[in-house]
């Protein structure tokens, strides 16, 4: 067993008794959310969770990514053109670039699905339009013909919850004063941060509030600046394997698109996603991605 598999087991074992009890008590699919910083290995964690639950616990498990709910290419371009002065909407990623009604409908259909006919899972093709991406044709979407026991729902901002406007204003002021670890909210106009916050509220109203999940895993770090190191390492490995990739400066700019939300919303998530205990695990990684702490929240 690899170190990463061992780490996933360590986190999952805390939740397993309650997952199995929930499976016995309800016929609806269990929604297990997982979020993690860029470069933390979130997507790999999600795939390992699926493998463990399927092979070791006989729980039919699938994974769904927030990325697959992106708006169509035309809608993304319209979003960008509507926010020409906002650096946050130059590319896809932020709350507001996903189709929350598509996500809401999928999770509603999933909840009601009993294995009759096919349930299609939305898909986004990131390779289309020279990397700008577009929603894949529905005929290309994967489908299931059996009700899943567990659905692992992963995404970089899954679990983030909107803040009162005054809290966003306070964080922005702290960033301007140089009192946040990285200070990236200071690179953006307050109105643009408030727009993301409003879009995040729409996500939570539609499909991403705590009541939409049964369990949650948060892959965190002891220093948010580690994200730059992790993502650079990932890009260097990809360049070794494929011969091309982003420059170090491009990687830093890429991370800078996500860092304002990390600095705004992580503190709240670290306090716990649910009101009751036993449903969330926070895994804290050091600069080498070694587990520093696992805590039940």
Number of C-alpha atoms within 10 A of each C-alpha: 5 7 10 16 14 11 16 19 16 14 21 19 13 17 19 17 12 15 23 14 10 15 16 9 9 10 14 17 22 22 22 24 26 27 25 23 24 21 19 22 17 20 19 13 22 24 15 16 23 20 16 17 18 16 12 9 11 10 18 17 23 20 19 17 21 20 19 22 22 29 22 18 19 12 15 23 18 11 18 19 13 11 15 11 13 16 15 22 23 17 15 21 18 20 22 22 22 22 18 24 14 17 21 19 13 18 18 12 13 19 16 13 18 17 13 10 11 14 19 17 20 23 21 23 19 17 10 13 10 7 9 14 19 21 20 16 11 12 8 14 15 12 13 14 13 14 22 22 21 22 20 22 19 25 21 21 22 21 26 25 21 22 17 11 14 10 12 20 17 12 22 26 17 15 20 16 11 13 12 17 11 17 19 21 27 19 13 16 13 16 12 17 22 18 16 19 25 17 19 24 19 18 24 20 13 17 20 22 20 17 11 17 20 18 23 27 28 26 20 24 23 14 13 17 13 19 20 19 15 18 21 20 14 15 18 17 13 14 14 10 10 9 9 11 15 14 13 15 10 12 17 16 13 16 18 19 20 18 22 22 20 19 19 23 20 18 11 14 15 13 11 19 24 18 10 9 11 17 22 25 25 24 23 18 19 15 17 10 16 14 19 12 13 18 12 15 18
